[in-house]
Amino acid sequence: DAGVIQSPRHEVTEMGQEVTLRCKPISGHNSLFWYRQTMMRGLELLIYFNNNVPIDDSGMPEDRFSAKMPNASFSTLKIQPSEPRDSAVYFCASSLWATSSYNEQFFGPGTRLTVL
Amino acid sequence: AQSVSQHNHHVILSEAASLELGCNYSYGGTVNLFWYVQYPGQHLQLLLKYFSGDPLVKGIKGFEAEFIKSKFSFNLRKPSVQWSDTAEYFCAVRRGAGKSTFGDGTTLTVKP
């Protein structure tokens, strides 16, 4: 299995531009999580989906952030417009969720976003 | 709200020293507990997990953790650290299905 795939691995953009981060979860996993990691704030959960449905988006910082999961094998996190304070590493993670078993999350390699 | 506390933000040890990283959580119900490791420049990887049964859990690379329900703790241990254990360690607590709550992380530096 290829694991969780994220693209791009690095993104450098200018303030005000739209940024789209992509994630392909592990095949068969039905929970998907987006995290942001910075030195100042550590690891923050932004949003997570179960069976393609957003369950908790309370961690999304503001309206500039949006996430979608159109199908079980693809999710996007979009920032529009981007700001320098959005610079961080964004991780996607997936797991297999079932009512009778709780499994660990598998993390992707992350996208390092720099907003100038 | 559920919270996870990792008491040590930065730990510095010499090789062969013993390690114990603290993790406490605030939720009183049934929980699943995890320790993840993030090596420099890499993504988080699972070290070990506890769901039920023996409260002493053994993970990869010689790590173990003990779940003490009465203390709401899940401390990570390793009897003899190596330089390659230099990384950031995250404790996570998951209640039921859904999201995990992560601690702030502990940075471990092992001096050769």
Interface residues (C-beta under 8 A of the other chain):
Chain A: S31 F33 G42 L43 L45 Y48 N50 I55 D56 F91 A93 W97 A98 T99 Y102 E104 Q105 F106 F107 G108 P109 G110
Chain B: N32 F34 Y36 Q42 H43 L44 Q45 L46 K49 F51 F90 R94 G96 A97 G98 K99 S100 T101 F102 D104 G105
